[in-house]
Amino acid sequence: MTDIDSRADIGLSYHDAELHVAIPLTGQVSEMWCQRYEALARAKDVKAMVRGKPDGPARLYLAIPAKARGSEVEAMLDTARALLAEADAVDQAPASSAAAEAVARQWWIRQRT
């Protein structure tokens, strides 16, 4: 299961009125998994993405409006983390989803038989 690496440090920087948070994850992820995560984040209106690294664990990148405070920031961080498990669930059972990807996969299977 993909999760944050609580033993590692996070990176923080400001860009264009946003706090950018880089959070290390516990393992590697595929490009397809990253795309699924980003689709889930867009659906939740969260500016987050995950990028894999060939030589190490992936990182979660989250952009938080600099004007956000306290509970708003925690809620965005919690949502970004929760989406990791959702992306894993889709990755483990994509055929059970009505998502566009699952429909396309099922269509392709029918074409091959």
GIURTA-V9936 format. One record per residue. N is the residue number from 1. RES is the residue in one small letter. PSI is psi in degrees with one decimal (999 if undefined). NEAR is the number of other ideal C-beta (glycine too) atoms within 8 Angstrom. D_FIRST is the distance of its C-alpha to the first C-alpha in whole Angstrom. Layout:
# GIURTA-V9936
n: <N	N>
res: <RES	RES>
psi: <PSI	PSI>
near: <NEAR	NEAR>
d_first: <D_FIRST	D_FIRST>
This chain:
# GIURTA-V9936
n: <1	2	3	4	5	6	7	8	9	10	11	12	13	14	15	16	17	18	19	20	21	22	23	24	25	26	27	28	29	30	31	32	33	34	35	36	37	38	39	40	41	42	43	44	45	46	47	48	49	50	51	52	53	54	55	56	57	58	59	60	61	62	63	64	65	66	67	68	69	70	71	72	73	74	75	76	77	78	79	80	81	82	83	84	85	86	87	88	89	90	91	92	93	94	95	96	97	98	99	100	101	102	103	104	105	106	107	108	109	110	111	112	113>
res: <m	t	d	i	d	s	r	a	d	i	g	l	s	y	h	d	a	e	l	h	v	a	i	p	l	t	g	q	v	s	e	m	w	c	q	r	y	e	a	l	a	r	a	k	d	v	k	a	m	v	r	g	k	p	d	g	p	a	r	l	y	l	a	i	p	a	k	a	r	g	s	e	v	e	a	m	l	d	t	a	r	a	l	l	a	e	a	d	a	v	d	q	a	p	a	s	s	a	a	a	e	a	v	a	r	q	w	w	i	r	q	r	t>
psi: <134.7	132.9	172.5	152.5	96.9	-9.0	-18.3	165.0	152.9	160.3	138.4	134.2	157.4	135.9	125.1	56.4	26.0	144.4	122.8	123.9	126.6	117.9	121.0	144.9	170.8	-11.9	-168.1	155.4	157.7	165.6	-38.6	-42.1	-43.1	-40.7	-40.3	-44.1	-46.6	-37.6	-42.5	-40.7	-42.5	-41.0	-29.6	4.4	42.0	129.9	82.8	151.6	159.7	137.2	129.0	160.3	130.8	-24.3	15.4	-172.1	156.5	168.0	142.8	127.7	126.5	131.8	122.8	129.6	132.5	-24.8	-11.7	146.1	156.6	-107.7	-29.4	-44.2	-45.7	-39.6	-41.3	-42.3	-42.4	-41.8	-45.2	-39.5	-43.3	-32.8	-22.2	-46.8	-37.7	-42.0	-38.7	-43.0	-42.1	-39.2	-35.0	-25.7	57.9	-27.4	-20.6	-2.3	150.2	10.1	157.2	-39.8	-43.7	-41.3	-44.1	-40.8	-44.9	-40.8	-45.1	-39.0	-42.7	-33.7	-29.0	-12.6	999>
near: <5	12	9	10	10	4	3	6	4	8	7	7	6	7	6	3	6	11	12	13	12	10	12	12	15	7	7	8	11	8	6	7	13	14	8	12	15	11	9	12	13	8	6	8	4	11	7	13	9	16	8	10	9	4	3	5	10	14	11	15	12	13	11	13	8	8	5	9	6	5	6	8	11	8	8	12	11	8	10	14	10	8	14	16	10	9	14	11	8	13	10	6	7	11	7	5	9	4	9	5	10	12	9	8	10	9	8	8	8	7	6	5	4>
d_first: <0	4	6	10	12	14	16	17	20	20	22	25	28	30	31	33	33	29	27	24	21	19	16	14	10	9	9	10	10	13	16	15	12	14	17	15	14	17	19	17	18	21	21	21	23	21	22	18	17	14	16	15	17	18	19	16	13	13	14	14	18	20	23	25	29	31	33	30	30	28	26	26	24	22	21	20	18	16	16	15	12	12	12	8	7	10	10	7	9	12	10	10	13	15	19	19	19	22	21	23	21	21	24	25	23	25	28	28	27	30	32	31	33>
